Amino acid sequence: MKRISHLLLLFLLIAVTAGAAPKALKEKLASLQGIESVDTLSSDYFTEKYVVTVRQPLDHQHPEKGSFTQRVVVSHVGYDRPTVLITEGYSGDYGLNPRYREELSGIFNTNMIFVEHRYFSGSVPDSLDWEYLTAENSAYDLHHITQLFKQIYQEKWISTGISKGGQTALIYRAFFPNDVDITVPYVAPVSRSAEDGRHEPFISHVSDTQSRETILNFQREVLKRRETMLPLLEKLCNEKQLTFRIPMNEVLDYCVLEYSFAFWQWGTPVSTIPATSATDDELFRHLAEISGPEYFAKDQPTQAFFIQAARELGYYGYDTEPFKGLLSIQSSKGYLERIMLPEGVSISFQPELYQKLTRFVAESDPKLIFVYGEYDPWTSVGMTQLKGKKNMFAAVQPKGSHRARINSLPDSLRNKVIKRLTKWLEE
């Protein structure tokens, strides 16, 4: 009878402990200073997942200027596991999806701290004062979050992000070199001005001559059919309720100019480009799929990014020379401010961030691996020249695009990256 009682007590203790485990983490999260809310999410990969809102200063150097709440997603596998800090550069909506798992977390079975960027989606201040949307403030956001969650997760930390998120990971490491152990920026650009000047020559020499000619012929054919393309463009814009700061003629120009950049960025197969003898509908449908008018429309979710690009992140220009006599615009110079920024907003580019990032890479050697795609136009402004570094190196996927990831690298290069990361995590 005593044995049965002891067994019942043991089973009861196991049941209580099992039931209390998920609650324990939620309580730990809620007890952290500055946490406004903790809500449970479902996950296909993690034992626990929560969306957490963190109170942040609008200006970290002047907290008295106000605050906002930043959205963070915490995905848990174990307190004894490393933690991947995802520095998203835009909205973090997709991080709420039960099926979401970042690549490094999957490879190394880690916890995830997913941070939505300030001024996007669920992390927008009540008052849109663009003055506080700076790289320095975003770095301090991440520093504050890392210090908070290191109270719970005390093993190795890896910061990572994709595209603007990769750039954000590099910015964070440059401002706070000792916050994390390892950084893996994917396809991260480091541009030197609002129209950097390195993208256009890259596009004119990327891949092979035949592919570039096929792209150029398609672009020219669309412009030659301007009279029949414009009604199709206007119809699409009306259906999507898009409005612009420029006339529809210019919208068509910019869709065509953007086409070659977008084509190589996303790794579109050349075989999908319609022949110059294709119908108007076929030509326009392909143009809209690769380089649609939404990108140039007002009040898009990317508006905050264009503010950052104009101020300090930098961007790219267009080569109009191959389209002489076919465009309605005389020049594309200054298009970022004229088209992409909110009306009435004027921003001068500040090169200090570019100088800080390039100096950081040149003068230090943290545990940091860049991943790029060979054919991605953003690679033209990537950190690929890293000779003489013991730790830092760039893994470039041959013929790869902006979709380049560790798992898309050739086997030998992929194994090199994983071996290096494994060694760093075990040190």
Summary of the structure (lengths in Angstrom):
residues: 427
radius of gyration: 24.2
end to end distance: 52.0
largest distance: 97.3
contacts: 1373
relative contact order: 0.11
helix: 48%
strand: 14%
